[in-house]
């Protein structure tokens, strides 16, 4: 890699001020408007809403929600970030070119 700047695989700049869905370790799931982020994947979400889990099956979410407002999701807990308006397909960064 040339240069001293670290480049992240995930470019969240295109999702700033747009709706995102975030899945966290432990099964929690929130949606909100992405207001900011850093290189450690700490996320700032505004108008965040948490989808509550099913008490009988903690791996499933229900239609019940609770409003959280402005929140910070710690980067170590973030497992998935996706736009609420559909998804974008990206090239697989783990595929090695032939002959490498």
C-alpha distance (Angstrom), angle and dihedral (degrees) to the residues before:
residue distance angle dihedral
X1 . . .
X2 3.75 . .
X3 3.78 121.9 .
X4 3.77 130.5 28.7
X5 3.80 96.6 -96.7
X6 3.79 116.0 101.3
X7 3.77 113.0 -131.8
X8 3.78 119.2 -146.5
X9 3.79 121.5 -142.7
X10 3.81 89.9 -137.6
X11 3.81 115.3 65.7
X12 3.80 106.3 -163.2
X13 3.82 95.3 170.8
X14 3.80 91.2 94.9
X15 3.83 90.2 57.4
X16 3.82 97.6 52.3
X17 3.83 110.4 122.8
X18 3.81 89.5 11.5
X19 3.79 131.2 103.4
X20 3.81 117.2 -89.9
X21 3.78 136.2 178.5
X22 3.80 116.3 -139.8
X23 3.80 126.4 -165.6
X24 3.79 115.6 -160.4
X25 3.78 133.5 -162.3
X26 3.77 110.2 -89.3
X27 3.80 92.3 43.2
X28 3.81 101.0 -81.7
X29 3.78 116.5 144.1
X30 3.81 126.8 -165.9
X31 3.78 136.8 175.1
X32 3.77 127.6 -159.9
X33 3.77 146.7 122.4
X34 3.80 113.0 -62.0
X35 3.80 107.5 -126.8
X36 3.80 100.2 168.9
X37 3.79 148.3 -19.2
X38 3.79 141.3 -175.2
X39 3.80 138.0 -146.3
X40 3.83 90.8 -86.3
X41 3.83 89.0 59.1
X42 3.80 93.6 -112.2
X43 3.81 102.8 158.3
X44 3.79 130.8 -155.2
X45 3.81 111.9 -152.8
X46 3.80 125.7 -174.6
X47 3.81 124.9 -157.2
X48 3.81 87.3 16.6
X49 3.79 119.8 -175.1
X50 3.81 123.1 -167.0
X51 3.78 120.3 -147.7
X52 3.80 107.1 -137.3
X53 3.79 119.7 -130.9
X54 3.78 127.3 -118.8
X55 3.84 108.5 -100.0
X56 3.82 90.3 -143.4
X57 3.82 95.0 48.6
X58 3.83 113.4 23.9
X59 3.82 91.2 -168.3
X60 3.83 91.4 66.6
X61 3.78 126.6 71.5
X62 3.80 122.9 -142.3
X63 3.80 132.7 -145.4
X64 3.80 88.3 -102.8
X65 3.79 114.5 105.9
X66 3.78 139.1 -179.6
X67 3.77 126.4 -153.5
X68 3.79 114.9 -121.7
X69 3.82 101.8 173.7
X70 3.81 116.6 -159.1
X71 3.82 111.5 8.4
X72 3.80 142.0 165.8
X73 3.81 117.5 -136.5
X74 3.78 110.2 -155.7
X75 3.79 111.7 -125.6
X76 3.80 94.9 -130.0
X77 3.82 89.2 60.8
X78 3.83 96.9 47.7
X79 3.80 113.1 104.4
X80 3.81 102.2 162.8
X81 3.79 137.3 14.0
X82 3.79 119.1 -172.6
X83 3.80 134.7 162.3
X84 3.79 116.1 -105.0
X85 3.83 89.5 -139.9
X86 3.81 99.1 69.4
X87 3.78 125.1 -68.0
X88 3.79 137.8 -80.2
X89 3.79 120.6 -133.1
X90 3.80 114.3 -134.9
X91 3.78 132.4 -170.5
X92 3.81 113.6 -96.5
X93 3.82 105.6 -102.2
X94 3.83 91.4 -160.6
X95 3.82 98.1 61.3
X96 3.79 111.1 105.3
X97 3.81 117.6 -140.5
X98 3.81 115.4 -112.8
X99 3.78 113.4 -83.9
X100 3.81 94.7 22.4
